[in-house]
Amino acid sequence: MSRIGDENIVTSAASSRRRPESLPQLHSVGRPVKQTIWQELGHTFKETFFPDDPLKSFKDQPPSKKFVLGLRAVFPIFDWGRQYTLGKFKSDVIAGITIASLCIPQDIAYAKLAYLKPEYGLYSSFVPPLIYAFMGSSRDIAIGPVAVVSLLLGTLLSPVIDPETNPVEYTRLALTATFFAGVTQAALGFFRLGFLVDFLSHAATVGFMAGAAITIGLQQLKGLLGIKKFTKETDIISVLESVFSQAQHGWNWQTIAIGVSFLIFLLVAKYIGKKNKKLFWVPAMAPLTCVILSTLIVFVTRADKHGVQIVKHIKKGINPPSADQIFFTGPYLLKGIKIGAIAGIIALTEAVAIGRTFAAIKDYSIDGNKEMLALGSMNIVGSMTSCYVATGSFSRSAVNFMAGCQTAVSNIVMSMIVFLTLMVITPLFKFIPNAILAAIIISAVINLVDIGAVILLWKIDKFDFIACMGAFFGVIFISVEIGILIAVCISFAKILLQVTRPRVALLGNLPGTTLYRNIQQYPAASTIPGALIVRVDSSIYFSNSNYVKDRTLRWLADEEELNRESNLPKIQHLIIDMSPVIDIDTSGIHALEDLNKSIQKREIQLHLANPGCVVMTKLYDSGFVDVVGQDNIHLTVGDAVRACNRKIQEETA
Amino acid sequence: MSRIGDENIVTSAASSRRRPESLPQLHSVGRPVKQTIWQELGHTFKETFFPDDPLKSFKDQPPSKKFVLGLRAVFPIFDWGRQYTLGKFKSDVIAGITIASLCIPQDIAYAKLAYLKPEYGLYSSFVPPLIYAFMGSSRDIAIGPVAVVSLLLGTLLSPVIDPETNPVEYTRLALTATFFAGVTQAALGFFRLGFLVDFLSHAATVGFMAGAAITIGLQQLKGLLGIKKFTKETDIISVLESVFSQAQHGWNWQTIAIGVSFLIFLLVAKYIGKKNKKLFWVPAMAPLTCVILSTLIVFVTRADKHGVQIVKHIKKGINPPSADQIFFTGPYLLKGIKIGAIAGIIALTEAVAIGRTFAAIKDYSIDGNKEMLALGSMNIVGSMTSCYVATGSFSRSAVNFMAGCQTAVSNIVMSMIVFLTLMVITPLFKFIPNAILAAIIISAVINLVDIGAVILLWKIDKFDFIACMGAFFGVIFISVEIGILIAVCISFAKILLQVTRPRVALLGNLPGTTLYRNIQQYPAASTIPGALIVRVDSSIYFSNSNYVKDRTLRWLADEEELNRESNLPKIQHLIIDMSPVIDIDTSGIHALEDLNKSIQKREIQLHLANPGCVVMTKLYDSGFVDVVGQDNIHLTVGDAVRACNRKIQEETA
């Protein structure tokens, strides 16, 4: 603020003589325009479900135009497709090839995570990306099966039907879950409930991903050590148990030799890619190289005869139709719905997070709800063409981005390559050693453990850190769903705690200004003799109204005690800065009334500064404005203080 | 604000030439003093559990003094007792007699609500009030059985053990529930969890009380119409069914005659008391008069021979010990704990609400946690002396207050009169017609239906109204617990909705000031060319971070469109007023970072105005301050605008 302003003077009582009492207030906190309940509800509804006003562009357009717009809205490809150029196509082809080479080995590996036959992984990288390319609005996301969702499906489905004894039924259940995952996603998008995904906070996701990564990594010890008998549990204890119980004769040294050496190779490639961003293709190509090399080695040495487990069977040809396999009736229907819903939501969170990240980098906006519709449709169609839940993959999307993809066309290219793979070379994959797949998975999920993010959480917000740890330990010690549940609960507990125990700050005047700030934050701020200024740092609700009242009265009591000790003038005015008070409910208003009653008994006048729109309306409706008096409601704390000083003056005069 | 101030000038770019660029800011938003995690947690813990700093007075006192203070803290009677005078005693005696005459008939009636023998009602008005008088801190509350809690106990206990076929076991279960109700209350108080009671919002309580009153009233039709077979369900449908199914031969005209005539008498008395506050004793005495008159009538006419049901059995003598009757083991223990906990909490809410109301009127403070400890101990002792859950009664406390009670001594007086009643005249009560008790209950619970409050809820806060209705219909159509549950859920849903979809308001300058206010609330406010000012009306959390980001970007897009249409200068600065943003979590900071990224792409500079203590700390820790630049964080929106204008100027110059 300026020194030459007169603000520093008006704050002292003496000077207020300089301004005539008659001086009218330039502005006052009047009664806001009354809204009908329908306007209120309508506004709430709109802001909750249609904050982005999706139909805006449709307004006053001819029907034909409306249809085209609608088509473009549902299939963005007809929108960006029109500006598609050969240049873009070139970069998309390169990106597409790169992610294809990365996805093929990953797909086979992830399918095993979900206890499905390897070809299902490839199927899921053929159809869904095509659908997404037409409906999705993200340009960088790479669609396909991902580690976490595969793990989640595997752990949720295998207790229902044992994949080993009854693989056919198990696959059917998986397809059922996929179908309902798609339905869930599409429904969330269609009913504009996209915001529910935000309830899984960043902190929770970080912890949950790290936990999942470690769980997945540990499970790979099965393949990496060539262990035959292995637990289906995912919690760290039972996994480690079944690892070391096998240590004596369960481990196979050839397998370990191959697995570990290639794992080192992959990690080195990763490291190179990290060090030099230009070499991003090194880690991208590495897995396929591993697969080819290891397959050759096994093929030549016939290591599979010496206990090195290999993929063995992998079906040739593209996705068989599977609509008839989905359980629409019978005992497994409900299970399928439940598991599908969970998997669908987790898949969403991952995809939406990725979409947002890259949208922010390239500064284009993606519509969460539209994305969900796209992902949903893609999984519904997928479930009818032998695909399991597909979504956006962190690792592949990053590669896609670095490879310079321009549009979703890179997904089409990728899916075409997967198509060729399925038609031609899948039989060769049967010699891939499981150890290599394990190595590929481990090197892929390692990135999901984001230590840096965790440290940041600790530094910035301890509560977020706790939520993150809750998710992490929940996942590794109990199960994926529980982990998520814990994190969500902690996150909301935080919000409620903040609402239940808001800060009630003591304000003081910043010398030389009419500004009043928290004296904790601004030690320079000085209190006003004869007046106490507090600010309530939250909306006033039933859950905090009594606290706010009591806390304020306590500030008052403490101050009065201080004043008595250092015989300062007794407090005659209580000013409440309402700026942060966005909303108030009836309990809150009762608290204010009680507060006012008890300070009136002590001949202290209540003043309100800068109450907002909603609050003002409610204060009027409740008649509290008349109780405090319209002229004790001020535009700023400064005005309030000036009014108090004037009153004090009049009395002393 | 003042006209002669220079604020109105500084807001226009042209004038900023008048102040030298070198002019130092008087104050700036620096880095707040860093708190260790332990300080943070410690503060949160203290404000959550010890906001009233209960041990303050104990600080640096000699042990002996500490002991005395401790004694007074647990037994306030040793505190206020010392200033007790004969004058106070006189008023307490009068008040005590008045509430005694009111409570005796009510006790007998309420005991029937809980399916207990009538004497248990009287027992519960003898011991608990004595305990409370020593430990309680409210001066006006009148302790004893109340309608709602009696109903709750009855409905929760009777499904477990049938009170008619197995009254002994039933009574034992009731005592068990009472014991654990006391334990729950004492525990809440002891562990400083008193604030949990606030989670039952005012709106919920209003609806719940009204619902309970109607349920109770309807149940009284049994007694009033002299129906023998009656449902144990409390929901309105099954009650009305069993009323009208009996209409043909179930009703007893003599009973109806007596019941209805006395009900009218009671209501008239109530009306008189309402019209003329001085005659408060008329409704207070009316019930006892009814009892005496009706008893005489029945005694003389032997109406009980003509199907008028009477109390029949009522035991003489004071509370027998009952500690040995409580189920500390066996199948009923768990049931007892669960029911006790529910009843205990409901009883608390009622008592605390009453305590607060009268404390506010007479301006003395009651310590919620201490109250709970008192009520808890009183019920624990009660459960060992044949009392069922007692708490503060709305109706009797009001009478107590109007009769001019000074201290809890009025409770002692009342309990002494109950004692005499038990010793001497109980046998006479056996002729009381049940119809009279029904009439007394109806006339008592009518007050619980507070139409005025409901209308106020509707006027002030639609959401509170919905919560209230939820509780109301939940209670009358389903059950008391469900009703409460519904209300609590709605109340919290509201808070979360408010946090998930905060208002992002567009701010404008109030002409002639440096103030920036919501242009919706202050139509006079005018926007600043080249700058967009928004205010986020909530803390920024994971649940709203994306919404806040998108909403802000939308404001930006809309404004830019407007500017293009009415070719105004393009927006170069985005100012976010952070005043209401009390807290921010990592998701929130990510949202800000994304926001900043995407506006930088459009060459728009981000400014933050007046971020609070917590937010500032986190912005520093996350390094976001360096991203925006320290000099783009301002003390007020005014400063921010001035800075923007200066920049715009420099560019144009």
Interface residues (C-beta under 8 A of the other chain):
Chain A: M1 S2 R3 I4 G5 D6 E7 V10 R19 L23 L26 H27 P32 I37 E40 L41 T44 E47 T48 P51 D52 D53 F195 D198 F199 L200 S201 H202 A203 A204 R356 A360 I361 D363 S365 G368 L456 L457 K459 I460 D461 K462 F463 D464 S491 F492 K494 I495 L496 L497 Q498 V499 T500 R501 P502 R503 L510 P511 G512 T513 T514 L515 R517 N518 Q520 Q521 Y522 A524 D537 S538 S539 Y541 F542 S543 N544 S545 N546 Y547 D550 R551 L553 R554 S579 P580 I582 D583 D585 T586 S587 I589 H590 D594 K597 S598 K601 R602 G612 C613 M616 K618 D621 S622 L635 T636 G638 D639
Chain B: M1 S2 R3 I4 G5 D6 E7 V10 R19 L23 L26 H27 P32 I37 E40 L41 T44 E47 T48 P51 D52 D53 F195 D198 F199 L200 S201 H202 A203 A204 R356 A360 I361 D363 S365 G368 L456 L457 K459 I460 D461 K462 F463 D464 S491 F492 K494 I495 L496 L497 Q498 V499 T500 R501 P502 R503 L510 P511 G512 T513 T514 L515 R517 N518 Q520 Q521 Y522 A524 D537 S538 S539 Y541 F542 S543 N544 S545 N546 Y547 D550 R551 L553 R554 S579 P580 I582 D583 D585 T586 S587 I589 H590 D594 K597 S598 K601 R602 G612 C613 M616 K618 D621 S622 L635 T636 G638 D639
